[in-house]
Amino acid sequence: MGHPIAFEFAARLAEIAPAGLDRIFFTSSGSESVETALKIAIVYQRAIGLGTRTRLIGRERGYHGVGFGGLSDGGILNNRRVHPMVPGADHLRHTHDLDRNAFSKGQPEHGVELADDLERLVALHGAETIAAVIVEPVAGSTGVLVPPRGRKPLSALVGGHLSAPHQRCGLTRCHLSLGLKQLDDLSIWS
Ligand SMILES: Cc1ncc(COP(=O)(O)O)c(C=O)c1O
């Protein structure tokens, strides 16, 4: 059961989303969306027989709301200092690179290779332990961090089925089409 407008809105979102993104799950906040997406990622891995994939990977300086999963994957020191964390969470390096990108206009030229930091985490933990990687295309909570030019699909770096790249910014911080172009497996909008 649900209100007809929710179904109508879901259908309209699916129309503007890339092909294949046609399952829409509404929540009440960004934080709840993050927790839901992380849980879906873990449950999905288990459902396809990859139950060892439970680790959540975030990014330094990332903000993913106030739930335990979001705080654990978030990379803001003061938030991390005061909260107990979901075990096993680890973090990619952030993309704030003033030495190379100071005074950039628009998207900075340098830094797309920082996505390769995921390979370091895969080498450290094993791909078979990673359920989800969650990143903001445009980070906003420790200063606005515009992503460098270029894009590397994070799921390819982990191998196999991933996870929950974070797309909260698709409808707000980025132009809609930019957000959608950056889509991976699971997208979070608010
Ligand atoms: C990237 C990101 N994720 C999650 C959240 C949490 O959203 P909410 O405040 O609606 O719980 C925010 C809030 O600013 C955010 O910027």
The ligand as a Tripos MOL2 file, in Angstrom:
@<TRIPOS>MOLECULE
LIG
   16    16     1     0     0
SMALL
NO_CHARGES

@<TRIPOS>ATOM
      1 C1         26.2460   14.0520    1.4650 C.3       1 LIG1
      2 C2         25.2590   13.9980    2.5650 C.ar      1 LIG1
      3 N1         24.7920   12.8180    2.9620 N.ar      1 LIG1
      4 C3         23.8960   12.7240    3.9560 C.ar      1 LIG1
      5 C4         23.3950   13.8470    4.5730 C.ar      1 LIG1
      6 C5         22.3780   13.7070    5.6540 C.3       1 LIG1
      7 O1         21.1390   14.1780    5.2370 O.3       1 LIG1
      8 P1         20.0460   14.5960    6.3020 P.3       1 LIG1
      9 O2         20.5390   15.8180    6.9850 O.co2     1 LIG1
     10 O3         18.8070   14.8350    5.4890 O.co2     1 LIG1
     11 O4         19.8580   13.4570    7.2620 O.co2     1 LIG1
     12 C6         23.8490   15.1060    4.1830 C.ar      1 LIG1
     13 C7         23.3370   16.3270    4.8200 C.2       1 LIG1
     14 O5         23.7770   17.4230    4.5500 O.2       1 LIG1
     15 C8         24.8260   15.1870    3.1620 C.ar      1 LIG1
     16 O6         25.3180   16.3580    2.7420 O.3       1 LIG1
@<TRIPOS>BOND
     1     1     2 1
     2     2     3 ar
     3     2    15 ar
     4     3     4 ar
     5     4     5 ar
     6     5     6 1
     7     5    12 ar
     8     6     7 1
     9     7     8 1
    10     8     9 2
    11     8    10 1
    12     8    11 1
    13    12    13 1
    14    12    15 ar
    15    13    14 2
    16    15    16 1
@<TRIPOS>SUBSTRUCTURE
     1 LIG1         1 GROUP 0 **** ****
